[in-house]
Amino acid sequence: MSNPFNVLKPWKPGDTREVGERRLKQLNLEGKFDSYSRTYEIDAHTWKIQSQVSQATGETLYTLVCVDE
């Protein structure tokens, strides 16, 4: 299975990306979620949930913003 986060992009604070609910749950299980700061570690950067949208399929799509705290 390929890693959907293996993107050749120089992420910087303020950049955004969309991530599905299943992927966020997987990151949590992998220990890449900090419950204190409510941030995720993806591609060696720190991300916070900025917004969420429910889709017709029942899945939630999250917009994450790079914060690099």
Buried (B, 14 or more C-beta within 10 A) or exposed (E): EEEEEEEEEEBEEEBEBEBBBEBBEEBEEEEBBEEEEEBBBBBEBBBEBEEBEEEEEEEBBBBBBBBEE
